Amino acid sequence: IVDSAMVEAADLGHNFFLEESDSGKLRAEAVCRWLLEMNPDVQGTHLDLDPAKAVAQGKDFFRQFSLVIACQMTQTLAIQLGKICEELVIPLVLVTSLGFVGKLRLYASQHCVCETKPDSEFGDLRLNDPFPELRRFADSIDFASLDDAAHAHVPYVVILIRALDSWRSRAEGRTLPKNSAEKDEFKDIVSKMRRSPQELNFDEALQNAYKAWMPYVIPD
């Protein structure tokens, strides 16, 4: 806790971590003591230093922290502190309160998160416009010459690509199935490609058939 102010009567009315006996004492020391009492497993220290002077010290002072929480700072100081935390890639929380009104602002550098269980995800399979390597791989598989074991292990992506090729070849100018009839026709092609009901890869292909008629676009 960095603060050079002394506890005044006004502080006792709006600071939960101060008592009347703290009046006249260093505010950072008093608050630190009561905060540590809440959790004996936590360690903390205080520093008798004006926060503005701490900001003036720049990156050298804040480099030791992994999170900075600043309270009741002026806009000028907040901007300066924000630039320091940005350069050090340290999250900054700015807290301002006035009676029953409070404002909380959070700054953190870009943090990419991968959604492991998305609600709706079409996947980046490029089924309707395969990249060259995928196109060559799909074309290299001769379904007719495969034995039953190999036929049951053809990736469903390849099944959908080849089924889409077959669907497009049935009429000139076809691109992707659009209406219900065309989609049912496409699924029928997939179903007729399977040799046995036990081929789970064709179950996968039918379950993911919608990915074949979803045009691929680069997401925002």
Salt bridges, closest charged atoms under 4 A:
ASP3 OD2 - ARG27 NE 2.56
ASP11 OD1 - ARG27 NH1 3.12
ASP22 OD1 - ARG33 NH2 2.64
ASP60 OD1 - ARG63 NH2 3.39
GLU87 OE1 - LYS59 NZ 3.25
ASP124 OD1 - ARG126 NE 2.55
ASP139 OD1 - ARG135 NH2 2.80
ASP148 OD1 - ARG195 NH1 2.98
ASP165 OD2 - ARG135 NH2 2.49
GLU185 OE2 - ARG170 NH1 3.47
GLU185 OE1 - ARG174 NH2 2.88
ASP188 OD2 - LYS192 NZ 3.16
GLU199 OE2 - HIS151 ND1 2.60
ASP203 OD1 - ARG194 NH1 3.20
